[in-house]
Amino acid sequence: MRELDVGLLATFLDLAETGSFTRTAVRQGVTQSAVSAQLRRLEEILGVRLFARTTRSVALTAEGDRLLPHARAVVDAASALLARFRGTEVAGDLRLGCPEDVASADLPAILLDFAATHPRVRLHVRCDLTLHLVEQLEAGAFDLVIIKQDPERLLPGARPLRHEPLAWVGPPGADGTPPPADRPVPLALAPAPCVYRARALEALVGVGLIGDVVYASPSEVGQIAAVRARLGWTVLPRRRVPDDLAVAGPGWPPLRPAVICLLASGRPTGAAEAFAGFVEGRLASA
């Protein structure tokens, strides 16, 4: 059996996250040719093609997508093993803030894996609106916050983790036809300020329509419940639209995407830095 070098898997993960041989080489402190050679060796060992490459882009193939969670698990386990035996295992408290919708959809699996690889880090997680999270970070209540942002108006120091394409979402059985032009569009959204809310209202105004927020809830669960009760339409990330709800048709105004970002305090702890690197890879590929 041919040996599988953990370093090859680490290179694979870096390339999957950056989508660039140049950025991967910079991250690893090697040449682009070295990155290419490592990738070819990994593909030879596995007997599959992991990336579809053109002169302008690098994208995972179906086999590369299959490898991604297994490679991450191996690399994380190897890192944790080295840290434990070298006496450099990260320890301490980590105070994390996160919006409720991101926390319920993505965070549980991430926290489970992080806790398994960093057992000496004590996690303290609190959910709130983005505005409140930023205010509390500035007041020293958090080490890190995950927030939703407008890609064109990022807060200073915000590290983009993942772009979120958005969709208009309506009640079960709705046919998705364009909203009528002679009356306001009923909406179930989060209170202001919220990037999803701003996206909805600006999209309607852009085509001469008026949005009427008939139901405001800071919880995505509350907004979805209002939509199911046929009180109005909402805006959700495309990947999280419940199966029983309707997605608007092409006649609806397009929605600009949002971006999920990470924001750290001025003096991040070792635990915060470890989690930042961990969540960056996980959310980027989620």
PAMARGU-277773 format. One record per residue (C-alpha): residue number from 1; x negated, y negated, z. Coordinates in steps of 0.02 Angstrom, whole numbers, plus 50000, padded with zeros to 5 digits. Each point is the difference from the previous one (the first is absolute). Layout:
+-----+-------+-------+-------+
! seq !    px !    py !    pz !
+-----+-------+-------+-------+
! NUM !     X !     Y !     Z !
...
+-----+-------+-------+-------+
END
This chain:
+-----+-------+-------+-------+
! seq !    px !    py !    pz !
+-----+-------+-------+-------+
!   1 ! 50000 ! 50000 ! 50000 !
!   2 ! 49933 ! 49827 ! 49955 !
!   3 ! 49975 ! 49881 ! 50145 !
!   4 ! 50110 ! 49845 ! 50008 !
!   5 ! 49907 ! 49846 ! 50062 !
!   6 ! 50103 ! 49886 ! 50111 !
!   7 ! 49908 ! 49853 ! 49921 !
!   8 ! 50076 ! 50044 ! 49831 !
!   9 ! 50173 ! 49992 ! 50078 !
!  10 ! 49958 ! 49832 ! 50080 !
!  11 ! 49949 ! 49932 ! 49829 !
!  12 ! 50162 ! 50068 ! 49927 !
!  13 ! 50102 ! 49910 ! 50135 !
!  14 ! 49907 ! 49836 ! 49974 !
!  15 ! 50030 ! 50007 ! 49813 !
!  16 ! 50184 ! 50042 ! 50027 !
!  17 ! 50018 ! 49849 ! 50115 !
!  18 ! 49902 ! 49874 ! 49898 !
!  19 ! 50046 ! 50059 ! 49825 !
!  20 ! 49828 ! 49940 ! 49945 !
!  21 ! 49830 ! 50082 ! 49977 !
!  22 ! 49920 ! 49829 ! 50030 !
!  23 ! 50088 ! 49968 ! 50165 !
!  24 ! 49970 ! 50179 ! 50057 !
!  25 ! 49814 ! 49982 ! 49963 !
!  26 ! 49993 ! 49837 ! 50099 !
!  27 ! 50095 ! 50077 ! 50145 !
!  28 ! 49881 ! 50149 ! 50007 !
!  29 ! 49841 ! 49903 ! 49962 !
!  30 ! 49956 ! 50106 ! 49847 !
!  31 ! 50001 ! 49978 ! 49811 !
!  32 ! 50151 ! 50027 ! 49888 !
!  33 ! 49910 ! 50144 ! 49917 !
!  34 ! 49980 ! 50083 ! 50170 !
!  35 ! 50187 ! 49985 ! 50031 !
!  36 ! 50035 ! 50075 ! 49828 !
!  37 ! 49880 ! 50143 ! 50034 !
!  38 ! 50082 ! 50040 ! 50167 !
!  39 ! 50172 ! 49999 ! 49922 !
!  40 ! 49944 ! 50116 ! 49858 !
!  41 ! 49926 ! 50120 ! 50127 !
!  42 ! 50161 ! 50004 ! 50100 !
!  43 ! 50103 ! 50029 ! 49843 !
!  44 ! 49883 ! 50142 ! 49949 !
!  45 ! 50014 ! 50082 ! 50170 !
!  46 ! 50190 ! 49989 ! 50002 !
!  47 ! 50020 ! 50035 ! 49816 !
!  48 ! 50126 ! 49859 ! 49972 !
!  49 ! 49999 ! 49821 ! 49938 !
!  50 ! 50035 ! 49881 ! 50143 !
!  51 ! 50008 ! 49831 ! 49913 !
!  52 ! 50061 ! 49935 ! 49832 !
!  53 ! 49872 ! 49871 ! 49947 !
!  54 ! 50004 ! 49863 ! 49870 !
!  55 ! 49888 ! 49849 ! 49973 !
!  56 ! 50117 ! 49897 ! 50109 !
!  57 ! 50078 ! 50115 ! 50127 !
!  58 ! 49977 ! 50152 ! 50111 !
!  59 ! 50155 ! 50096 ! 50054 !
!  60 ! 50029 ! 50163 ! 50092 !
!  61 ! 50058 ! 50149 ! 49899 !
!  62 ! 50131 ! 50118 ! 50070 !
!  63 ! 49860 ! 50111 ! 50066 !
!  64 ! 49914 ! 49850 ! 50078 !
!  65 ! 50162 ! 49951 ! 50084 !
!  66 ! 50014 ! 50177 ! 50070 !
!  67 ! 49823 ! 49992 ! 50068 !
!  68 ! 50023 ! 49831 ! 50086 !
!  69 ! 50078 ! 50054 ! 50168 !
!  70 ! 49885 ! 50152 ! 50015 !
!  71 ! 49845 ! 49896 ! 49965 !
!  72 ! 50053 ! 49871 ! 50127 !
!  73 ! 50030 ! 50131 ! 50133 !
!  74 ! 49828 ! 50078 ! 49973 !
!  75 ! 49908 ! 49832 ! 50001 !
!  76 ! 50095 ! 49940 ! 50155 !
!  77 ! 49963 ! 50162 ! 50092 !
!  78 ! 49815 ! 49992 ! 49953 !
!  79 ! 49988 ! 49820 ! 50059 !
!  80 ! 50083 ! 50041 ! 50164 !
!  81 ! 49885 ! 50150 ! 50025 !
!  82 ! 49843 ! 49896 ! 49971 !
!  83 ! 50060 ! 49861 ! 50114 !
!  84 ! 50038 ! 50121 ! 50140 !
!  85 ! 49830 ! 50087 ! 49996 !
!  86 ! 49899 ! 49842 ! 49970 !
!  87 ! 50080 ! 49913 ! 50148 !
!  88 ! 50070 ! 49860 ! 49891 !
!  89 ! 50183 ! 50048 ! 50014 !
!  90 ! 50110 ! 49845 ! 50001 !
!  91 ! 50091 ! 49969 ! 50163 !
!  92 ! 50109 ! 49868 ! 50079 !
!  93 ! 50171 ! 49919 ! 49980 !
!  94 ! 50076 ! 49951 ! 49834 !
!  95 ! 50144 ! 49876 ! 50000 !
!  96 ! 50090 ! 50010 ! 49834 !
!  97 ! 50148 ! 49901 ! 49934 !
!  98 ! 50104 ! 50053 ! 49851 !
!  99 ! 50166 ! 49959 ! 49915 !
! 100 ! 50138 ! 50124 ! 50042 !
! 101 ! 50025 ! 50061 ! 49822 !
! 102 ! 49815 ! 50037 ! 49970 !
! 103 ! 49987 ! 50080 ! 50172 !
! 104 ! 50145 ! 50119 ! 49972 !
! 105 ! 49950 ! 50049 ! 49822 !
! 106 ! 49810 ! 50010 ! 49999 !
! 107 ! 49928 ! 49981 ! 50173 !
! 108 ! 50046 ! 50161 ! 50093 !
! 109 ! 49895 ! 50115 ! 49888 !
! 110 ! 49856 ! 49874 ! 49999 !
! 111 ! 50000 ! 49984 ! 50190 !
! 112 ! 50010 ! 50188 ! 50021 !
! 113 ! 49846 ! 50028 ! 49892 !
! 114 ! 49904 ! 49854 ! 50076 !
! 115 ! 50034 ! 50064 ! 50177 !
! 116 ! 49939 ! 50173 ! 49950 !
! 117 ! 49835 ! 49934 ! 49931 !
! 118 ! 49976 ! 49866 ! 50135 !
! 119 ! 50067 ! 50081 ! 50161 !
! 120 ! 49916 ! 49872 ! 50113 !
! 121 ! 50094 ! 49852 ! 49925 !
! 122 ! 50158 ! 49953 ! 50096 !
! 123 ! 50132 ! 49932 ! 49881 !
! 124 ! 50125 ! 49866 ! 50048 !
! 125 ! 50121 ! 49960 ! 49858 !
! 126 ! 50136 ! 49867 ! 49995 !
! 127 ! 50119 ! 49960 ! 49857 !
! 128 ! 50061 ! 49825 ! 49957 !
! 129 ! 50028 ! 49879 ! 49856 !
! 130 ! 49846 ! 49945 ! 49903 !
! 131 ! 50011 ! 49821 ! 50063 !
! 132 ! 50003 ! 50057 ! 50181 !
! 133 ! 49859 ! 50124 ! 49972 !
! 134 ! 49887 ! 49864 ! 49930 !
! 135 ! 50042 ! 49882 ! 50143 !
! 136 ! 49963 ! 50135 ! 50129 !
! 137 ! 49837 ! 50049 ! 49913 !
! 138 ! 49944 ! 49818 ! 50011 !
! 139 ! 50049 ! 49998 ! 50183 !
! 140 ! 49890 ! 50152 ! 50034 !
! 141 ! 50138 ! 50129 ! 50025 !
! 142 ! 49941 ! 50114 ! 49858 !
! 143 ! 49836 ! 50065 ! 49930 !
! 144 ! 50078 ! 50035 ! 49830 !
! 145 ! 50165 ! 49967 ! 49914 !
! 146 ! 50072 ! 50073 ! 49841 !
! 147 ! 50104 ! 49868 ! 49911 !
! 148 ! 50100 ! 49970 ! 49840 !
! 149 ! 49940 ! 49856 ! 49891 !
! 150 ! 50024 ! 49909 ! 49836 !
! 151 ! 49848 ! 50055 ! 49894 !
! 152 ! 49977 ! 49820 ! 49944 !
! 153 ! 50007 ! 49927 ! 50176 !
! 154 ! 49896 ! 50113 ! 50110 !
! 155 ! 49953 ! 49943 ! 50173 !
! 156 ! 49813 ! 49966 ! 50024 !
! 157 ! 49913 ! 50163 ! 50043 !
! 158 ! 50144 ! 50111 ! 49944 !
! 159 ! 49939 ! 50162 ! 49918 !
! 160 ! 50121 ! 50066 ! 49867 !
! 161 ! 50037 ! 50184 ! 50025 !
! 162 ! 50138 ! 50039 ! 49875 !
! 163 ! 50112 ! 49909 ! 49878 !
! 164 ! 50186 ! 50036 ! 50022 !
! 165 ! 50110 ! 49995 ! 49844 !
! 166 ! 50175 ! 49951 ! 50057 !
! 167 ! 50175 ! 50049 ! 49944 !
! 168 ! 50177 ! 49935 ! 50019 !
! 169 ! 50097 ! 50130 ! 50099 !
! 170 ! 50189 ! 50011 ! 50011 !
! 171 ! 50139 ! 50107 ! 50076 !
! 172 ! 50025 ! 50183 ! 49957 !
! 173 ! 50083 ! 50019 ! 49830 !
! 174 ! 49963 ! 49822 ! 49943 !
! 175 ! 49974 ! 49999 ! 49812 !
! 176 ! 49854 ! 49877 ! 50007 !
! 177 ! 50077 ! 49876 ! 49878 !
! 178 ! 49941 ! 49818 ! 50010 !
! 179 ! 50079 ! 49893 ! 50137 !
! 180 ! 50142 ! 49887 ! 49946 !
! 181 ! 49950 ! 49821 ! 49961 !
! 182 ! 50157 ! 49920 ! 50074 !
! 183 ! 49972 ! 50042 ! 50184 !
! 184 ! 49857 ! 50021 ! 50126 !
! 185 ! 49913 ! 50168 ! 50013 !
! 186 ! 50027 ! 50076 ! 50174 !
! 187 ! 49835 ! 50053 ! 50078 !
! 188 ! 49941 ! 50099 ! 50151 !
! 189 ! 49824 ! 49941 ! 50040 !
! 190 ! 49878 ! 49963 ! 50141 !
! 191 ! 50002 ! 49828 ! 50081 !
! 192 ! 49883 ! 49867 ! 49930 !
! 193 ! 49854 ! 49997 ! 49979 !
! 194 ! 49989 ! 50168 ! 49911 !
! 195 ! 49914 ! 50031 ! 49834 !
! 196 ! 50135 ! 50123 ! 49943 !
! 197 ! 50135 ! 49872 ! 50040 !
! 198 ! 49903 ! 49864 ! 49908 !
! 199 ! 49979 ! 50114 ! 49849 !
! 200 ! 50188 ! 50033 ! 49993 !
! 201 ! 50055 ! 49819 ! 50014 !
! 202 ! 49870 ! 49932 ! 49879 !
! 203 ! 50044 ! 50133 ! 49871 !
! 204 ! 50184 ! 49953 ! 50006 !
! 205 ! 49965 ! 49814 ! 49991 !
! 206 ! 49888 ! 50031 ! 49851 !
! 207 ! 50149 ! 50060 ! 49898 !
! 208 ! 50124 ! 49874 ! 50065 !
! 209 ! 50081 ! 50110 ! 50134 !
! 210 ! 50027 ! 49967 ! 50185 !
! 211 ! 49960 ! 50125 ! 50136 !
! 212 ! 50112 ! 50006 ! 50154 !
! 213 ! 49919 ! 50089 ! 50148 !
! 214 ! 50153 ! 50075 ! 50081 !
! 215 ! 49902 ! 50118 ! 50113 !
! 216 ! 49831 ! 49961 ! 50078 !
! 217 ! 49903 ! 50132 ! 50095 !
! 218 ! 49814 ! 50011 ! 50043 !
! 219 ! 50016 ! 50189 ! 49981 !
! 220 ! 49995 ! 50087 ! 49831 !
! 221 ! 50114 ! 50133 ! 50076 !
! 222 ! 50128 ! 49863 ! 50039 !
! 223 ! 49989 ! 49930 ! 49824 !
! 224 ! 50026 ! 50172 ! 49923 !
! 225 ! 50148 ! 50031 ! 50115 !
! 226 ! 50078 ! 49837 ! 49939 !
! 227 ! 49975 ! 50051 ! 49819 !
! 228 ! 50079 ! 50170 ! 50033 !
! 229 ! 50148 ! 49906 ! 50076 !
! 230 ! 50014 ! 49907 ! 49833 !
! 231 ! 49966 ! 49831 ! 50079 !
! 232 ! 49872 ! 49952 ! 49868 !
! 233 ! 49837 ! 50038 ! 49911 !
! 234 ! 49825 ! 50004 ! 50071 !
! 235 ! 49819 ! 50007 ! 49940 !
! 236 ! 49889 ! 50148 ! 50042 !
! 237 ! 49834 ! 50073 ! 49942 !
! 238 ! 50038 ! 50113 ! 49852 !
! 239 ! 49917 ! 50150 ! 50082 !
! 240 ! 50115 ! 49988 ! 50152 !
! 241 ! 50172 ! 49984 ! 49920 !
! 242 ! 50117 ! 50128 ! 50084 !
! 243 ! 50069 ! 50131 ! 49880 !
! 244 ! 50182 ! 49955 ! 50036 !
! 245 ! 49982 ! 49815 ! 49956 !
! 246 ! 50008 ! 49922 ! 49827 !
! 247 ! 49856 ! 49911 ! 49913 !
! 248 ! 50047 ! 49848 ! 49896 !
! 249 ! 49996 ! 50011 ! 49812 !
! 250 ! 49893 ! 49898 ! 49881 !
! 251 ! 50122 ! 49854 ! 49998 !
! 252 ! 49949 ! 49948 ! 50175 !
! 253 ! 49863 ! 49869 ! 50017 !
! 254 ! 49825 ! 50076 ! 50020 !
! 255 ! 49920 ! 49998 ! 50171 !
! 256 ! 49818 ! 49954 ! 50026 !
! 257 ! 49905 ! 50127 ! 50107 !
! 258 ! 49942 ! 49977 ! 50178 !
! 259 ! 49836 ! 50061 ! 50075 !
! 260 ! 49965 ! 50090 ! 50163 !
! 261 ! 49849 ! 49923 ! 50087 !
! 262 ! 49891 ! 50027 ! 50152 !
! 263 ! 49952 ! 49854 ! 50110 !
! 264 ! 49872 ! 50015 ! 50141 !
! 265 ! 49959 ! 49894 ! 50151 !
! 266 ! 49843 ! 49892 ! 49996 !
! 267 ! 49900 ! 50128 ! 50099 !
! 268 ! 50060 ! 50175 ! 49953 !
! 269 ! 49952 ! 50142 ! 50116 !
! 270 ! 49919 ! 50162 ! 49942 !
! 271 ! 50170 ! 50085 ! 50012 !
! 272 ! 50078 ! 49864 ! 49894 !
! 273 ! 49865 ! 50013 ! 49868 !
! 274 ! 50018 ! 50189 ! 49995 !
! 275 ! 50188 ! 49988 ! 49977 !
! 276 ! 49984 ! 49863 ! 49869 !
! 277 ! 49893 ! 50111 ! 49890 !
! 278 ! 50114 ! 50148 ! 50033 !
! 279 ! 50165 ! 49914 ! 49959 !
! 280 ! 49926 ! 49911 ! 49849 !
! 281 ! 49971 ! 50164 ! 49911 !
! 282 ! 50164 ! 50078 ! 50055 !
! 283 ! 50117 ! 49858 ! 49953 !
! 284 ! 49909 ! 49965 ! 49837 !
! 285 ! 50036 ! 50177 ! 49941 !
! 286 ! 50172 ! 50021 ! 50080 !
+-----+-------+-------+-------+
END
